[in-house]
Amino acid sequence: MSASLIPVILCGGAGSRLWPVSREMHPKPFIRLSDGQSLLQKAFLRGALLPNVGEILTVTNREFFFKTEDDLREVNHTGHFTSFILEPIARNTAAAVAAAALYLIEKDPQAILLILAADQLITNQSAFAEAVKKAAALAEKGLLVTFGIRPNTPETGYGYIESDGDNVLRFIEKPDLKTAQSYLESGHFLWNSGMFCFKVRTVIEEMHTYCPDILEAVRVSLATGRQASGINFAQYELDPERFAAVQEKSFDYAIMEKSRRVAVVPCDIGWSDLGSWNAISNLLEADDDGNRVEGSAVLHNVSNCYIQSSGRLVGAVGIKDLLIIDTPDAVLIADKNRAQDVRHLYAQLKKSDHDAYKIHRTVNRPWGTYTVLEEGPGFKIKRIVVKSGASLSLQMHHHRSEHWVVVSGMAKVVVGEVEHFVATNESTYIPAGHLHRVMNPGLLDLVMIEVQSGEYLGEDDIVRFEDNYGRV
C-alpha cells in the first residue's frame, strides 16, 4: 500500500508588489482572480484533486485563520479533512515546514508531504499531478524533492536551480539579466518554484542535522500551544512566547542548500508566482490595442495598459504602457516597466503606519465583515454583515456611542442586562460605557448600518469581556 500524500499549504506573505489590492491583513493568497477564486482556494483544489489525499494541512498566521477557513469551506466539496497550524508571528518557511512535519509525524509517520505555496498559480493540473507522482517516487527513496520550472524567459525575479536530470548541482539566488539569459540558453537551469515533496521522517532527520535549533523551538511551541478539533477539522495554535524564539530562515536556506539528499523534478505545469501586476494582467486576453481591462472602463487612444477597477468606472485618454488599479480607498498608477517598484509604495505606507498598507475599507472578522462607508470629525458610518449563527464579542466602548439600523435579517442585541430582538427596518442605540453584544440567530446574513459618534472612534476603543474567537 502506498504512503498517503498530505498537501501542506503555506499561506502568508505580504504581496507588497500587488498593492493596493494586497494588504498586510489581506495578502496575496486571498486575492480573487477574474474567475472568482482566490489563489489560496486554487492551491487547495490543486492538492485535493490528487490521488491518495485524505487530509490537507494549512499553515498560516493566527490573524488569517477565519479568512482562510471561509475560503477553504467554499471549495472543499470533496469533504477532505482540513487541519490548520496557526503561527502567532511570521518566522519564514523553515519554521512552517517544521511545524507541519512535527504535527503530521504523530498522525502518520509514513506520510509524504507536498509543500505548496498559497500565492502561486498552476494552470496545467494533469502535468502537475504527473510531476507530483515523480516527486513522490523520489521521496520514497528518502530524498528531499523540489520542483524546477523550465524557464521560457530570462527572469531576474526568481531563484534558479542548476541541474543534471533529477540531480541538483546548486541553488542560485536571483541573477542579473545577462546571467539569466545565459541560464536560459544553457538548458541546465530551472526556476526554483518553492514547492517541495518528501517523507515526513526524512525532513525531520534533515532538520535535526542542519537546523536543530529551529526544529526544537517549534517542537516546544507546538507542544505548549492550544488545540481544538471537530468533524473533519483540527486546529493547532503555536505558543506565542516560545515561537517568538524561533530563528527566521527560509526552508531553502536552512535545509535544501545544505542537504546531500536533494533531488529536482523538472516540469512544465503552467506555473507563475504572480509576483507583479504585469503577471496578473497576462491572465487576461488583450484587445486589439493591447489593453487588458478587468472591471468597468472607457478608453480613448489607449494602448498596452492594464486597468482593474473593483467598482468605479475608470476613464482613460491618450495613455500607454500604464497600470491603473482602482480600489475604494486607494488608486495605483504605474509604468508597466516599473511594476516591481510598487513594493516601494507599500514600504512607505507601512513606515508611516498608513491604514492603506494594512487594511481595506471592507475588513474581515471571524463573525463576518465591516465596511467603512464614510467618516469625519466625531462620526463614522459602517456597513456590518454578521454571518448566520455568529456573534460579536461582549464588549464596551469608552469614547463612542453606536446607533444600529437593521437592513436585513434579525439581530439579537444585549445591552447591559437587557436582551431584545431588532428586526428589519428597526433600530437600537448603544450608549458609551455600556456592555453590549449583537448576535445573528437567523439562517441568513444579518446586515446593519452602524453610526458611531464620539470624541474617539479608533478600532482600539474596544474592551472585550467574552469572545467566541479567543480574542479576550
C-alpha positions in Angstrom: 0.0 0.0 0.0 1.4 3.4 -1.0 2.0 6.1 1.6 -0.6 8.8 2.0 0.1 12.1 0.4 -0.6 15.2 2.5 -0.6 18.6 0.8 0.7 21.3 3.2 -0.3 24.8 2.1 1.9 27.7 3.3 -0.3 30.7 3.4 1.3 34.1 4.3 3.4 36.8 2.9 2.7 40.5 2.2 2.3 40.6 -1.6 3.7 44.2 -1.5 4.1 44.3 -5.3 0.3 43.8 -5.7 -0.7 46.8 -3.6 -3.3 48.3 -3.4 -5.3 45.0 -3.7 -2.9 43.1 -1.5 -2.6 44.5 2.1 -1.0 43.3 5.3 -4.3 41.9 6.5 -5.4 40.8 3.0 -2.2 39.3 1.4 -1.8 37.8 -2.0 -3.2 34.3 -1.2 -6.6 35.9 -0.7 -6.7 37.9 -3.9 -9.6 36.8 -6.1 -8.8 36.3 -9.8 -11.2 37.0 -12.6 -12.8 33.6 -12.2 -13.8 34.5 -8.6 -11.4 32.1 -6.9 -8.6 33.1 -4.6 -5.1 31.8 -5.0 -5.5 30.0 -1.7 -8.6 28.2 -3.0 -6.7 27.2 -6.2 -3.9 25.8 -4.1 -6.4 23.8 -2.0 -8.1 22.4 -5.1 -4.7 21.6 -6.6 -3.9 19.3 -3.7 -7.5 17.9 -3.3 -7.6 16.7 -6.9 -4.5 14.5 -6.4 -4.9 10.8 -5.7 -4.5 9.2 -2.2 -5.0 12.5 -0.3 -7.1 12.3 2.9 -6.0 15.4 4.7 -5.0 18.9 3.7 -3.0 21.0 6.2 -2.7 24.8 6.0 0.0 26.7 8.0 -1.0 30.4 8.3 -0.9 33.3 10.6 -3.4 33.4 13.5 -4.9 36.6 12.2 -5.8 34.9 8.9 -7.4 31.8 10.3 -11.1 32.7 9.9 -10.5 34.2 6.4 -8.6 31.0 5.5 -11.3 28.8 6.9 -14.0 30.7 5.0 -12.1 30.4 1.7 -11.5 26.7 2.0 -15.1 25.9 3.1 -16.3 27.4 -0.2 -14.3 24.9 -2.3 -14.0 21.8 -0.1 -16.7 20.0 -2.0 -14.9 16.7 -1.6 -15.1 16.8 2.2 -11.4 16.5 2.8 -10.2 16.6 6.4 -8.8 20.1 6.9 -6.2 20.9 9.6 -4.6 24.2 10.5 -1.4 25.3 12.2 -1.6 28.9 13.4 1.5 31.0 13.8 1.4 34.0 16.1 4.1 35.8 14.1 5.8 35.1 10.8 9.0 33.1 11.0 9.6 32.1 7.3 9.2 28.8 5.7 11.7 26.6 7.7 9.6 27.1 10.8 6.3 26.4 8.9 7.6 23.2 7.4 9.0 22.1 10.8 5.6 22.7 12.4 3.8 20.7 9.7 6.3 17.8 9.9 6.2 17.6 13.7 2.4 17.6 13.7 2.0 15.0 11.0 4.6 12.5 12.1 2.5 11.8 15.2 -0.5 11.1 13.0 1.1 9.3 10.0 4.8 8.5 10.3 4.9 7.1 6.7 3.2 10.1 5.1 4.7 12.0 2.2 4.3 15.8 2.5 3.7 18.0 -0.6 4.6 21.6 0.3 2.6 24.1 -1.7 2.7 27.9 -1.7 -0.7 29.6 -1.4 0.3 32.5 -3.6 1.2 30.7 -6.8 -0.8 29.8 -9.9 -0.6 26.4 -11.8 -2.7 26.1 -14.9 -1.9 22.6 -16.0 -3.3 20.2 -13.4 -2.6 17.0 -15.3 1.1 17.9 -15.7 1.2 19.0 -12.1 -0.2 15.6 -11.0 2.4 13.8 -13.1 5.2 15.9 -11.6 3.9 15.1 -8.1 3.9 11.4 -8.9 7.5 11.5 -10.0 8.4 13.5 -6.9 6.6 11.1 -4.5 8.6 8.2 -6.1 11.9 10.0 -5.3 10.6 10.9 -1.8 10.0 7.2 -1.1 13.8 6.8 -1.6 14.5 9.2 1.2 15.1 12.3 -0.9 14.0 15.9 -0.4 12.5 16.8 -3.8 12.0 20.3 -5.2 10.1 21.2 -8.4 12.1 23.0 -11.0 10.2 25.0 -13.6 11.7 25.0 -17.1 12.3 28.7 -17.9 10.9 30.4 -21.0 12.3 33.9 -20.4 15.4 35.3 -18.7 13.6 36.0 -15.5 15.5 38.0 -12.9 12.8 37.8 -10.2 13.3 34.1 -9.4 15.9 31.9 -7.8 17.4 29.2 -10.1 18.5 25.5 -9.8 21.3 24.1 -11.8 20.5 20.5 -12.5 21.6 17.4 -14.4 18.4 15.3 -14.8 16.9 15.0 -11.3 20.2 15.7 -9.6 20.6 19.2 -8.1 24.0 20.7 -8.7 23.4 24.0 -6.9 20.9 26.6 -5.9 21.4 30.2 -7.2 20.0 33.5 -6.0 18.2 35.9 -8.3 20.6 36.7 -11.2 21.0 39.8 -13.2 19.6 39.9 -16.8 22.8 38.9 -18.6 23.3 35.9 -16.3 19.6 34.9 -16.5 19.9 35.0 -20.3 22.9 32.7 -20.2 21.0 30.3 -17.9 18.1 30.2 -20.4 20.4 29.4 -23.3 22.3 26.7 -21.5 19.3 24.5 -20.8 20.7 23.3 -17.5 18.9 25.8 -15.2 15.4 25.7 -13.8 13.3 28.3 -11.9 13.0 27.4 -8.2 9.3 27.1 -7.6 9.4 26.9 -3.8 7.3 23.7 -3.8 8.7 20.5 -2.2 7.9 16.8 -1.6 9.4 14.5 1.0 8.6 11.8 3.6 7.9 13.3 6.9 10.6 11.2 8.6 13.2 12.4 6.0 12.6 16.1 6.6 12.7 15.8 10.3 16.0 13.9 10.1 17.5 16.6 7.9 16.2 19.4 10.1 17.7 17.6 13.1 21.0 17.7 11.2 21.0 21.2 9.7 18.7 23.3 11.9 18.1 21.5 15.2 17.5 24.8 17.0 14.6 25.6 14.7 13.2 22.1 15.0 13.4 22.0 18.8 11.9 25.5 19.3 9.0 24.7 17.0 8.5 21.3 18.8 8.1 23.2 22.1 5.8 25.8 20.6 3.6 23.0 19.2 3.5 21.0 22.4 2.6 24.0 24.6 0.1 25.6 22.2 -3.7 25.4 22.1 -5.6 22.7 20.3 -9.2 22.4 19.0 -10.9 19.8 16.8 -14.3 18.9 15.3 -15.8 17.0 12.5 -13.3 16.9 9.6 -11.3 19.7 11.3 -8.3 20.2 13.6 -6.6 23.4 14.7 -3.2 23.8 16.5 -2.1 27.3 17.7 1.6 27.6 18.3 2.6 29.1 21.7 3.4 32.8 21.1 6.2 33.3 23.6 8.1 30.1 22.5 7.5 30.6 18.8 9.0 34.1 19.1 12.3 32.5 19.9 12.4 30.5 16.5 15.0 31.7 14.0 13.7 33.2 10.9 15.1 31.2 7.9 13.7 30.0 4.6 13.4 26.3 4.1 15.7 26.6 1.0 18.5 28.2 3.0 18.1 26.2 6.2 17.8 22.7 4.5 17.7 22.4 0.7 21.0 24.3 0.1 22.8 22.2 2.7 21.4 18.7 2.5 23.0 15.9 0.4 19.7 14.2 -0.1 18.2 16.6 -2.6 16.6 15.9 -6.0 14.6 18.0 -8.5 11.7 17.2 -10.8 11.9 19.5 -14.0 8.4 20.3 -15.1 6.2 22.4 -17.4 3.0 22.9 -15.3 1.8 26.4 -16.3 3.5 27.9 -13.1 3.6 31.5 -12.1 4.1 33.2 -8.7 2.1 36.2 -9.9 4.6 38.5 -8.4 3.6 41.7 -10.1 0.6 43.4 -11.8 2.1 42.5 -15.2 1.8 38.8 -14.3 -1.8 39.3 -13.2 -2.6 41.2 -16.4 -1.2 38.4 -18.5 -4.0 36.2 -17.3 -6.5 38.2 -19.4 -6.9 38.4 -23.2 -5.7 41.7 -24.7 -7.8 43.7 -27.0 -6.6 44.9 -30.5 -4.7 47.8 -28.8 -3.0 45.5 -26.3 -5.2 46.7 -23.4 -6.5 44.4 -20.7 -9.4 45.5 -18.6 -11.0 43.9 -15.5 -14.0 45.8 -14.3 -15.6 48.9 -15.9 -13.5 51.3 -18.1 -14.0 53.6 -21.1 -10.9 54.2 -23.2 -9.9 56.6 -26.0 -6.5 56.4 -27.7 -5.2 54.0 -25.1 -2.7 51.2 -25.7 -0.9 48.4 -23.8 -2.5 49.3 -20.5 -3.9 47.1 -17.7 -6.9 48.6 -15.8 -8.6 47.0 -12.9 -11.5 48.6 -11.0 -13.4 46.9 -8.2 -16.4 49.3 -8.6 -16.0 52.7 -10.1 -15.9 53.5 -13.8 -12.3 54.3 -15.0 -11.9 56.7 -17.9 -8.5 56.9 -19.7 -7.4 59.1 -22.7 -4.2 59.2 -24.6 -2.1 56.9 -22.4 0.0 53.8 -23.0 2.1 51.3 -21.0 0.4 52.0 -17.7 -1.0 50.0 -14.8 -4.2 51.5 -13.2 -5.5 49.7 -10.2 -8.6 51.3 -8.5 -9.9 50.2 -5.1 -12.4 52.0 -2.8 -9.6 53.8 -0.8 -6.5 53.8 -3.0 -5.5 54.1 -6.7 -2.3 52.8 -8.2 -0.9 54.4 -11.4 2.4 52.9 -12.6 4.6 52.5 -15.6 4.3 48.8 -16.7 8.1 48.7 -17.0 8.3 49.6 -13.3 5.8 47.1 -11.9 8.3 45.6 -9.5 8.8 49.0 -7.8 5.2 49.1 -6.4 6.7 47.5 -3.3 8.4 50.8 -2.5 5.0 52.5 -2.1 3.9 49.7 0.2 7.1 50.2 2.2 6.5 54.0 2.5 2.9 53.5 3.7 4.0 50.9 6.2 6.7 53.2 7.5 4.2 56.0 8.1 1.6 53.5 9.5 -1.0 54.5 7.0 -4.1 52.3 7.0 -3.8 51.7 3.3 -0.9 49.3 3.7 -2.7 47.3 6.3 -6.5 47.0 5.6 -9.2 47.6 3.0 -12.4 49.6 3.6 -14.0 46.2 4.0 -12.4 44.3 6.8 -12.9 40.6 7.5 -13.6 39.5 11.1 -14.3 36.0 12.5 -18.0 36.8 12.6 -18.3 38.5 9.2 -17.2 41.8 7.7 -17.5 45.5 8.2 -17.1 48.3 5.6 -16.3 51.9 6.4 -18.8 53.9 4.3 -17.9 57.4 5.5 -16.2 59.1 8.4 -15.4 62.6 9.6 -14.8 64.6 12.8 -16.9 62.9 15.5 -18.6 60.3 13.3 -18.1 57.1 11.4 -20.6 55.1 9.3 -20.2 51.3 8.7 -22.0 48.5 7.0 -21.8 45.4 9.2 -22.5 41.9 8.0 -22.8 39.1 10.7 -22.8 35.5 9.5 -25.6 33.1 10.4 -25.1 31.9 14.0 -22.2 34.2 14.6 -21.8 36.7 17.5 -19.6 39.7 18.1 -17.7 39.8 21.4 -19.4 41.1 24.6 -17.7 44.5 24.7 -17.8 48.1 25.8 -16.5 51.4 24.3 -15.3 54.2 26.5 -15.5 57.0 23.9 -18.2 56.3 21.4 -21.9 55.5 21.2 -23.5 53.5 18.4 -26.8 53.5 16.5 -27.7 50.3 14.7 -30.2 50.0 11.9 -31.0 46.5 10.7 -31.2 46.5 6.9 -31.9 42.7 6.5 -32.1 39.8 8.8 -32.7 39.7 12.6 -30.4 40.9 15.3 -30.3 39.6 18.9 -29.0 42.5 21.0 -27.8 42.6 24.6 -27.3 45.9 26.3 -26.3 45.6 30.0 -28.8 43.0 31.4 -31.4 43.7 28.8 -31.8 41.4 25.8 -34.1 42.2 22.8 -34.5 41.5 19.1 -34.2 44.1 16.3 -35.9 43.2 13.1 -35.5 44.6 9.5 -36.2 48.4 9.4 -35.8 48.7 13.2 -33.0 50.3 15.1 -31.4 50.4 18.5 -28.9 52.6 20.4 -25.8 51.7 22.4 -24.6 54.4 24.8 -20.9 54.8 25.5 -19.8 52.8 28.5 -22.5 50.2 28.2 -21.7 46.5 28.0 -23.3 45.1 24.7 -23.3 42.4 22.2 -25.0 41.6 18.8 -25.8 38.1 17.6 -27.3 36.7 14.4 -29.8 33.9 15.4 -31.1 33.5 11.8 -30.2 31.4 8.8 -29.4 34.4 6.6 -26.7 37.1 7.0 -27.6 40.0 9.3 -26.8 43.3 7.6 -26.8 46.5 9.7 -25.8 50.1 9.3 -23.8 51.4 12.3 -23.4 55.1 13.0 -20.7 55.8 15.6 -20.4 59.2 17.3 -18.0 60.3 19.9 -14.7 62.0 20.6 -12.6 59.0 19.6 -13.6 56.4 17.0 -10.5 54.2 16.7 -10.8 50.4 16.5 -8.7 50.0 19.6 -11.5 51.5 21.7 -12.9 48.1 22.4 -12.8 46.4 25.8 -13.8 42.7 25.3 -15.2 40.7 28.2 -16.3 37.5 26.4 -15.4 36.3 22.9 -16.1 33.1 20.9 -12.9 33.5 18.9 -10.2 33.7 21.5 -9.6 37.5 21.4 -10.1 38.2 25.1 
